[in-house]
Amino acid sequence: MKGLIRMSAPMKSPIFLSVVLGAARIAASLFYVWICKRLIDVATGNVDGELLLYVALMFTVMLIQLLLGTASQWWEGKIVTRNQNETRAKVFSHVLRSEWNGREGFHSGDMVNRLEEDIRVVTDLVCTRIPNVIITLTQLTAACIFLFALSPSLMWVLLILMPVAIFGSRMFFKTIRALTAHIRARDSEVQGYMQENLQCRILVKTLGSAEKVMEKMDWLQTDVMDHTIKRLNYNAIARGFMRLGFMAGYAAAFLWGVFGIKDGSVTYGMMTAFLQLVSQIQNPMVNLSHHIPAFIHGLTSIERIMELEELPLEDGGPEVLLDGAPGIRVDNISFRYEDAADIGRDAVFKNFSYDFRPGSVTSVVGETGAGKSSLSRIILGLLKPSEGSVSLYTEDGRSLPAGASARCNFLYVPQGNSLMSGTIRDNLLFANPSATEQQMKAALHTAVADFVFELPQGLDTVCSEKGSGLSEGQAQRIAIARALLHTGGILILDEATSALDVQTEKILLERISSALRGTKTIIWITHREAIAGISDNVLRIG
């Protein structure tokens, strides 16, 4: 409930306005009941009055109800969209700024599921369900008071029947909530599984694994189906108890009116009011029974969103950009991944030190798994050593610890295909939104990516997800050009030429060396001896 209160707090004013509009609708609907009663009593001669006046009032109130209903729907739609966007942006921003320990705690498909479906469910709870529950309770109370004023005895009969319906709907609350939690978790697993296999579709095809993939998909979806049916069964039983109480209430009101008309204690107008008021009591109760599963779903989704919000944030602070080509001092660090012991791995680094001098070119070489990429992530401040320190420094004596504040000093080309969906221009501007056409052309030339200008759409050529449509070598060169557009004096290339042929790699090395040697501190993480041959220093790991 604390999570619900916290997520509802920013929406207090919009929720209040929704409740005010709902309360106005309730007042209009109860006034309509009174007008109908009065109109029938005037028509039957039980009371004196001007018939046309009440007809005019009836149509006026109907128009007011229409306007209030339209306004309520418009306002609800607006606050739902606004809250959904704001909540998703807030949680997404938190995830982007959270610490990364080298092992993701959540599958990306699970995260997307939480950011999409769970936020939709929570927004519906906060912006729709909560105001509707308040409005429903208000309508229930007002209708009960109105009915009590007309017939206290009938009201007491209905109050005796109501607890049966309420108790029946709450009997399976915990069971339904547990089933909902399982279904939401399995939904995330299904989304993650589909996402992963779509990303690796070529591998699935070449290994002939489509049937095997679908077998697991069928198992996952069958499990979701089975638990959903169980939840539907419990919901049906709970709602059955609710409807049983309501049917008994309606029958009591109807028979009360029939026998009242027979003995003369009830007018036709009063009986009409009885039936309308019983409906205004029963409908809110039915709505409440429908809100109960929604509350269970919403509370489960809040817990899943809070798990993302509880991810620890990186130590922040303003960015500090050092002048020139800073050096990097790695001082006596020790590091191991959190799950290293579970998978039988030793520490990646133990009492390791190295000094990347300002303006130098260093090749970091070693066997696969020796820790080359881990070292780059420690330098970038993405991973934190358990002992020792990493700092950036300049020749004039300035020093800055590695971390989020220092990351603006790095031009980084990660391992693998790192292009994003969009045009080549979009990918380049991702590193520097203010880059000019000339700067982009210069960066592409340095990265031996002049082929871009031979494409029919040039810079506006669309790259699909993960750079689909380009060769691995082309994607790597565009990624290098993107890094060159970023600010900072340290260039880290992690296996950035692995897909290039020897001749293209040679040209790339010559151009980067010619353009950046002395003006940037360059770190090549590589297996290629050709790169080691042009470096000032070679750091061998493992």
N, C-alpha and C positions, 0 to 999 in steps of 0.2 A: 504493500500500500504506500510505503514511502516513495517508491519509484513513481507511482501514479500521481501522488501529490506534487512531486518535483516536476514531472512532465506537464502537469496541468497548470502550474503556477503562471507561466508566461501568457496563458490564454484566459486568465480570469475575466478581463474586460469583455472580450468577444463572447465568452460563454454567458456572461451576465446579460448581454444584449440578446442573445439567443433565448434565454429564459424569459426575458421581458416580453419578447415577441410571442413566445409560447403562452405566457400567462394572459396576454391580450386575446389570443385565440380562444383560450379556455373561457374567459369572461364572455366573449361573443357567443360561444357555443352554448353556455348555460343560459344566457339571455335569450337565445333562439329557442331553447326548451320552454322557457317561461312564456314566450310569445306564442308558441304553438299551443300550449295548454290554454292560454287566454283566448286565442282565436277559436279553438274548438268549443270552449265554454260559452263564448259569445254567440257562436253559430247555433248551439243547442239551446240557448236561452237560459242557461244556468247563471250567467252573470250579464249585467248590462254593459254595453260598450259599442263603439263605432267599428264595425267590421272592416271597412276599407282602411281605417287607420292601422289596424293590426296587420292587415295584408301588406301595407306599405312598409311598416316596421320589419316584417319578416323578410321582404326582399332587400331592404337596406342592410340588415344584419348579415344576410347571405353574401352580399357584395363585400362587406367588411371582412367576413371570414375568408373570402376568395383573395382579397388583397393581402391580408395578414399571412395567409398560407403561402402565397407567391413570394412575399418579402422574406419569410422564414427560410424557404428553400434557397433563395438567392444568397442570403447571408450565410447559410450553412455551407453551401458550395464554395463560397469565397474563403471562409476561414479554414475549411478542410484543405483546400489547395495551398493556402499560405502556410499553414502549420506543417503540412507534409513537406513542403519545400524547405522550410526553415529547419525542421528537425533533421531531415536527411542531410542537408548541408552541414549542420552542426556535427552530427555523428561522423560523416564522411571526413570532415576536416580533422576531427579528433583522431580518426584512424590513420590519416596521412601523417599526422604529427606525432604519432605514438612511437615508442621505442621499437627497434627491430633487433632481435637477438640472434638472427641467423636461421631461426627455425620458426616459421609462421605457426601460431597457435590455432588459427582458423583457416580452413580452406577458402580460397577466393570465392568459390561458388556459394559457400555458406555465408560469407560476408555480404555478397550481393543480395542473397535471399533476405538477410536481416535488414539491409538498407532499403530494400524494395517492399517485400511483403509484410515484414514485422512493423515497419514504420507506417505502412498503410493501415494495418490493424490498430495500432496505437493511436494514430490520428483519428480514425473512426471512433475509437473509444472516447478520446478526449473532447473532440469537437462535435460529435453527434450523440453518442450514447449517454454521456454524463448530462448534457443539457436536457435530453429527452427523458431521462430518469427523473430529473428535478421537475420538469413540466408534467410528466405523468403522475408523479406523487401529488403535485399541486391540483391537477385535474381530479384525481381520486378523492382528495380531501374535500375539494369544493363540491363535487357531486354528492359525496356522503352527507355533507352539511345540508345541501339543498333537499336531498331525499329525507333526511331526518326532520326537516321543517315541514315536509308534506305528510310523512308517516313514520314516526319514531319506531313503532313496532316492526315495520318492514325493514327498517335500517338495522335493527338489532338481529333480525333473522339472517340478513346478508353478512353481518359481522361475525356471526357464528360459523357460517359456511366458508368464509375467506381463509382462515388459518389452515384448513384442509388443503386448499390449493397451494398456499405458500409453502407449507411443510413438504408437500410432495415434490415441489420443484427444487428444493434444497437438499433432498436426500442423497443425491449422487454428485454433489458439488466437487468433492475431492477426486472422485473417480474420473469425472469429465475433465478436470484440470490436468490430471496425470496423463490421460489419453491425448489431450491437446498438446502437451509438452513433447510427447513422443512423436506425434504427427508432424509438428513444426520442425523438430530435429531431423526427422527422416526426409521431409520436404527439402531441407537444406542439403542433405546428402544426395538426393536425386539431382538437384540443380548443379551441385559440384561435379557429380559423376558425368552428367551430360556435357557440361562445359569442358571438362578435361578431355573427354573423348572426341568432342568436336574440334578442339585445338590440335589433337593428335590424330586426326582423321586419316591422314596419309599412312601413318604407322599402323592404324587399325586395318586399313585396306591391304597393305603389303604383307602383314602377318596373317591375313585371313581370319581376323579375330572378331568379325562383326557378330557372329552368332553367340560367341562367348560374352561379348559386351552386352548383347540384348538379353541373355539369360540373367545376368546380374540386374539389369534394368528392370526386367519383369519381376524379379524377386523383391527389389526395393519398392516398386509400385504396388505389388500385391500386399506387402506389409503395410503400406500407407492405406490401401483400400480396406484391409481387415480392421485396422484400428479406427478408421473413419466410420465404418459401419457399426463398430462397438459404440463409438461416441454417439452416433445417430440413434442407436437403440436406447441408450440412457437418456438422451434428450427427449426422445418420443415418450418414454415412460414419465419423465418429469412433467412434460407438457400435458400428458394425459391426465395426471392428477389435477393440474391447473384447470383444464377444460371441464373436468367432472364437477369441480366446485362451481364453475361459472354456469354450467347448464342447470345445476340445481338452483342457483341464484336467480336465473332468468325465469325458470318455472315457478319459483316462489313469488316473484313480482307479478307474473302474469296471472296466476291463480288468485293472488291477493286482490288484484284489480277486478277480476271477474266476480269474485264473491262480494267485493265491496260495491260494485255496480248493482248486484242483485239485492243487497240490503239497503242501498241508497246512501252509503257512507262515502262512496267514491264516484266522482263525475267522469264522463268520457275524457275530458281534458286532463284530469288528474291521472287516469290510467295511461294515457299517452305519455305524460311526463314520467310516470313510473318506468315504463319500458325504455324511454330515451335515457333516463338517468341510470338505470341498471346497465344499459349499454355503455354509458360513460364511466361506469365503475368497472365493468368487465373488460372493456377494451384496454384501459390502462394496466389492468392486471395481466392481460395477455401480453401486452407490450413488455411489461416487466419480466415475464417468463422468457420472452425472446431476448431480452437484454442480458439475462444471466449467462447463457453460453458466450455471448459477445464479451462480457466482462472477464470470463475465464480465459478466452482467447487473448484478450487484451493484456491481462496480467502476465500471461506466459510470454507474450511478445515483448512486454516491458522488461522482463528479466533478461531476455536475449539481447535487447538493445543495450541494457546496462552493462552486460558483459563486454561489449565493445567500448562503452564509455569508461569502463574501469581499466582499460589498457593504459599502462603508465606512459605519460608524455615525456618526450625528450627534454632535457634541461635547456630551456630557451634562452632568450636574450637577443639583443640587436645584432645584426650581421656586422662583422668586422673584416673589411677588405684591406689586406696588407699590400703595400706598394711593391712593384718589381716582381722578382721571381723568388718567393720565400723558400727557405729550406725546411726540412722536416726532421725532427730529432725524435727517434724512437729510443726510449730510455728504459732498459731493463724490464721489458713487459713479459707477463705470463698470461696465457689465455687458453681456455678450453670451452667448447660448446656445452650448453646445459645438459644435453642428452648424451654427451660423449661416453660416459661410463656405461650407459644402457646399451650402446651399440659397440662397445669394446674398443673405443678410440682413446688414445693418449692425448695429453695436452698438445695443442697446435704449436704454442710457443712457451718456452720456459726461460726466463732471464735473458730475453733477446734484446739486443741493442743495435742500432744502425743510424747513421747520419746521412740523409740525402741533402747534399750541399746545395745552396742557392744557385740556380742556373745550370745545374748539372743534368746529364742524361744517364739514367741508371736502368739497366735491365735486371729484372727479377726473374730468375729461372729456377727450375726444380721439377721434380716428378709430380705427376697428377696427385692431388690430395696432400701435398706437402705443406700447403698453407699460403700460397701466393695470393689468391683472391681474398683470403681471410685477412692478410696483411693490408691489402688495399682498403678493405672495409674498416679496419681498425684505424688506419690513417684518416679516412673520411669521417670518423667518429660515429659510424653506424654500429660498430661493435665496441664494447668497452673491455679493456684488459682487466683481469682480476688484480694484477699488480703492475707497478710501473706507470709510465706516462708517455703520451705522444703530444708533441707541440710543434707549431709552426713558428719560424723565426726569420728575421730579416738581417741583413748584414749590418744595419745600423743599430741592432740590439733589441728591436721590438720582438715580443714573444706572445703567442696565443695558443691556449690549449685546444687540441682537436675536439670537435663537437659541432653542434648545429650552428653556432655563431661563426665558426671558421669555414663552414662548408662552401661559402660563396667564393672561396679562393681556389676551388678546384674545377677543372675541366675534365669530365669523367666519361669514358666510353666503357660501358659494362660488357661483360661476356655475353655472347649470344645476340640474337636479333632483338633490338630494343626500340625499333620504330613503332609508332603508334598510328591508329587509324586516322586518316586525313590526307591532305596533300603533302608533297615534299616541302612546300613552303611552310605549312603548319608545323611540320616536324622541326624545321630549322628555327622558326620563330619561337618554338617552345623553350629554347635555350636563351633567346634574347628577343623579346617582343618588339624592341625598337630597332632591330637590325635592318639596314637598308638593302636594296636589291644588289648594290655593288658589293657590300660586305658578304652577302650570301654567295654571290658568284665567286668571290675571292676564297671563301672557306671551302666551297666545293672544288675549286681548282687545286688548292693545297691538298685536299683529301683524295685527289685523283678521281673526282666524281663528275668530270666534265660531260659524261654521258647523259646527264640530266638535261642538258641543253639540246640534245639530239632527240629527246622524246617529244612526241606531238604536242603535248600540253606543257612541256618544260617543268618549271617549278610547281605548276598547278596539277601535275600528274597525281592521281589519287593512289595512295597506298592503302591496301586492305589491312585487316588485323595482323599484327606482327610482321608488317612489310610484305604481305602476300602480293605477288605480282612482280616482285623484284628478286634477283638472285641473292644468295647470302652475301656474296662479295659486294654487290651494289648496295645492299642494305648496310653493311659494315662501313662502307665509305661515306654514306650519307650520315650515319651516326657519328663518325669522326668529324665531319663538317659541322654538324650540330654542336658538338662539344667545343670546337674552335671558336664558335660565336659567343660562347659564354664568357662572363668576366672571370678574372682570376689569373694567378701566375703559376699554377701547378697543373700539369696535364698528366692524367693517369689513363693508360690504355690497357685494358684487361683482355688479353688474347684478341685484340682488335683487328688483327690481320690474318686470322686463322683460315679464312675462306678465300684469301687472295692468292693468285698465282705468283710465281717468283718475280716475274718482270714488273707486274703492277705493284707488288710490295716494295720492290727496289725503288721505283719512282716515288712512291708514297714516303718512304724513309728519307729520300733525298729532299723532297719538298718540305716535310716537317722539320728536318734538320736545318735546312736553309732558312726557313721562315721563323723558327722558334728557338733555335739553339742560343742560349745565353739570355733570352728574354723570358723564358719559361723554365721551370724545373720539370723535367720530363721523366716519367716512370713508365717503362714498358714491362708489362707482365706477359711473358712469352715462353714458348718452347723453341723459337726460331733462333738459330745461331747467327743468322744474318743480322738480326737486330742487335744481338749482343756485340757483334763486331763493330757497330757504329757508336756504341755507348762509351761514356767516360768511365763508368764503373759497372761491374757485374756482381749482383748479390745472389748467391746460390743458397737456396733453402732446402732443407731435408738431407 
